[in-house]
Amino acid sequence: MSAAQLLLRGSVAEIAALVDAPADQIADGLVRAGFTVDTEDETLSAIAEASGRDEAAILAALVSVAR
């Protein structure tokens, strides 16, 4: 399994812990990038799907958000 696949299976809260950032900051950044985030327990893959965006787009947004 690739690193990208692992990230996509992670929830917003889990990703936040990986990058040492508050989960709400990650969620807010994804919303600003055009994604629909209902809860911090949603996986990145589910968020991308619910937002009508592909997984590459959410990974690209995550790079900007997690800085």
C-alpha positions as CSV (number, residue, x, y, z in Angstrom):
1,M,0.0,0.0,0.0
2,S,1.4,3.4,-0.9
3,A,1.7,6.3,1.4
4,A,-1.0,8.2,-0.5
5,Q,-3.4,5.3,0.0
6,L,-2.7,5.3,3.7
7,L,-3.4,9.0,3.9
8,L,-6.7,8.6,2.0
9,R,-7.8,6.0,4.5
10,G,-7.0,8.3,7.4
11,S,-9.6,10.6,9.1
12,V,-9.1,14.3,9.4
13,A,-8.3,13.7,13.1
14,E,-5.7,11.1,12.4
15,I,-4.1,13.2,9.7
16,A,-4.0,16.2,12.1
17,A,-2.2,14.1,14.7
18,L,0.4,13.1,12.0
19,V,1.2,16.7,11.1
20,D,0.9,18.0,14.7
21,A,-2.0,20.3,13.9
22,P,-5.4,20.8,15.4
23,A,-8.0,18.7,13.5
24,D,-10.3,21.7,13.2
25,Q,-7.5,23.6,11.4
26,I,-7.1,20.7,8.9
27,A,-10.9,20.5,8.4
28,D,-11.3,24.3,7.9
29,G,-8.5,24.3,5.4
30,L,-10.1,21.5,3.4
31,V,-13.4,23.5,3.5
32,R,-11.6,26.6,2.2
33,A,-10.2,24.4,-0.6
34,G,-13.7,23.5,-1.7
35,F,-14.3,20.2,0.2
36,T,-17.3,19.3,2.3
37,V,-16.2,18.1,5.7
38,D,-19.0,17.0,8.0
39,T,-16.9,15.5,10.8
40,E,-13.3,15.2,11.8
41,D,-13.8,11.4,11.8
42,E,-14.4,11.2,8.0
43,T,-11.6,9.8,5.9
44,L,-10.0,11.9,3.2
45,S,-11.3,9.5,0.6
46,A,-14.9,9.9,1.8
47,I,-14.5,13.7,1.9
48,A,-13.3,13.7,-1.7
49,E,-16.1,11.5,-2.8
50,A,-18.8,13.5,-1.0
51,S,-17.3,16.7,-2.4
52,G,-17.4,15.4,-6.0
53,R,-13.6,15.7,-6.3
54,D,-10.9,13.1,-6.9
55,E,-8.5,11.8,-4.4
56,A,-5.5,13.5,-6.0
57,A,-7.2,16.9,-5.4
58,I,-7.7,16.3,-1.7
59,L,-4.1,15.1,-1.3
60,A,-2.9,18.3,-3.1
61,A,-5.1,20.4,-0.8
62,L,-3.8,18.6,2.2
63,V,-0.2,19.5,1.4
64,S,-1.2,23.2,1.5
65,V,-3.4,22.9,4.6
66,A,-0.9,20.9,6.6
67,R,1.9,23.5,6.3
